[in-house]
Amino acid sequence: MLEAQPESAPPRPVRFGNPLASQARVAFAFGESLQGWLGEIGAIRAATNLWSALKEAVAGDSSRLTRHVKWKRGCVYYDSHPELPLPPMSQFSAIRPTVAEVASSVKEAQAEDGRTVEIIASDVNNSDWLRLFRSGDGETPARYLLQKWVNEKLMRRVSPALLWNARRSRPNDLALYFVPRDLLGAVWLQLAEVVNGNRPLRQCAACKSWIVITAEGTGKRSNRFTCTDACRMKVYYGRKLQARELRRQGQSIAKIAAMIKADAGSVRQWVARPNQAGRKRNKTK
């Protein structure tokens, strides 16, 4: 994957004080380019989407993973935008590409609206990995690629440190911690913890995004099945419509409640309201 580190912008002189003074003091301000941050956001998004597709594949739905992890002529690769045509060098012709050609191909793909195309393994790139993969399998290559992406970021941005474990604002004992060097390091460390299974997660019932389930107050409570109030209302109205449709098909209240996992009292109200509203309108005429 093309590394998209935030690049330091060239220093710009910042003048302060009296602009009419003969000797103005000059300070240098250093910043990070917007393009660099966009690249990092794209890298985090690609890794998160790959992990999410892996979770879905383990649960039995591999359709999303097979869209992005593909095999072609003895080569397995990842493509974040498979609906777009592959760059010329990524056509994997019979001519074996050199390392420079592969890097050029990846750069071309990366430039297309944040697209990520990366060869996971082939005869000339990570050939030792290729021997461990089964042709047509997407899960194992995806795990290797996710491991590579996360480790590359952790090596640059997270360091282990032996620190004091403080209790009641007093040093209690020494403990080993992973310390991020910056915000990006903290984000990649959180992703590594998720991949390792240290954080309990659940998919939102509406938008399918992942929710952190925790009792520490930093995530959603264990009985929460949606990520936002908007998603909660979407699920609620969806169940109401489903209950009314099943009732029109002649299903009993008890059976509808069991099918949509709701209590019978709520189902009775949902399917009765349209009829009651209709009777009220008839009375006013």
Protein Blocks (a to p, Z undefined) as FASTA:
>chain_A
ZZddddddddddddedjfkbmbdcddddddddfklmmmmmmmmmmmmmmmmmmmmmmnop
aklmmmmmcceehiacddfblmbccdfklnopabdcdfklmmmmmmmmmmngoiacddfb
dfknoklmmmmpcehiaklmmmmmmmmmmmmmmmmmgccddddddeehiafbdcdddddf
bfklmmmmmmmmmmnopaccdddfklopacdddfeopaccfkbcbfbfklmmmmmmmmmm
mmmmmmmnopafklmmmmnopafklmmmmmmmmmmmmmmmmmmZZ
